[in-house]
Amino acid sequence: MRHAIPHLKVRREFLHVAKGASVARPGVVVQARRSNAANSASAPRAGFTASRKVGNAVVRNRCKRRLRAAVQELLLLYGQPGWDYVFIARAGTVRRRWQALLDDVRTALISVPQKSPRRGKARG
């Protein structure tokens, strides 16, 4: 039986993760950041997005379904507890071979926590 992966649901959560580290692969871009959630030892959470650059609504939804399936298999194995991840579809996500997409997600999950977070403009 598969365990349900907790999802990011509101824009504020996606924006929080966007300020963290990011890794790009041919089939996916993965952003990661330590969660703001109260329980830092909780299972990793995931969010999925695809911009209009990826294609029409049918293509975007297919990309997100493929990413959700890949993340369902890999996030609990390679994701860090207490971290939030956003998986962003790329133009090649829909045509990428399944094994290649799995490899993209796996290598991104392994390398993203090792990267330093993005430095944004100072606000004030």
ChimeraX attribute file (.defattr): number of C-alpha atoms within 10 A of each C-alpha:
attribute: neighborCount
match mode: 1-to-1
recipient: residues
	/A:1	3
	/A:2	6
	/A:3	8
	/A:4	8
	/A:5	17
	/A:6	13
	/A:7	15
	/A:8	17
	/A:9	12
	/A:10	9
	/A:11	8
	/A:12	10
	/A:13	18
	/A:14	20
	/A:15	11
	/A:16	15
	/A:17	25
	/A:18	19
	/A:19	15
	/A:20	21
	/A:21	21
	/A:22	25
	/A:23	19
	/A:24	17
	/A:25	15
	/A:26	15
	/A:27	24
	/A:28	25
	/A:29	18
	/A:30	24
	/A:31	26
	/A:32	30
	/A:33	22
	/A:34	18
	/A:35	20
	/A:36	13
	/A:37	13
	/A:38	8
	/A:39	10
	/A:40	13
	/A:41	12
	/A:42	14
	/A:43	17
	/A:44	22
	/A:45	24
	/A:46	24
	/A:47	24
	/A:48	20
	/A:49	16
	/A:50	21
	/A:51	13
	/A:52	10
	/A:53	10
	/A:54	17
	/A:55	15
	/A:56	10
	/A:57	12
	/A:58	8
	/A:59	17
	/A:60	22
	/A:61	16
	/A:62	15
	/A:63	28
	/A:64	20
	/A:65	14
	/A:66	19
	/A:67	25
	/A:68	18
	/A:69	12
	/A:70	19
	/A:71	24
	/A:72	16
	/A:73	16
	/A:74	16
	/A:75	21
	/A:76	15
	/A:77	12
	/A:78	17
	/A:79	23
	/A:80	21
	/A:81	17
	/A:82	18
	/A:83	21
	/A:84	28
	/A:85	31
	/A:86	24
	/A:87	24
	/A:88	21
	/A:89	26
	/A:90	22
	/A:91	19
	/A:92	14
	/A:93	26
	/A:94	22
	/A:95	11
	/A:96	18
	/A:97	12
	/A:98	14
	/A:99	10
	/A:100	13
	/A:101	21
	/A:102	21
	/A:103	16
	/A:104	21
	/A:105	26
	/A:106	19
	/A:107	14
	/A:108	23
	/A:109	24
	/A:110	14
	/A:111	14
	/A:112	21
	/A:113	20
	/A:114	10
	/A:115	12
	/A:116	11
	/A:117	17
	/A:118	11
	/A:119	9
	/A:120	8
	/A:121	6
	/A:122	5
	/A:123	4
	/A:124	3
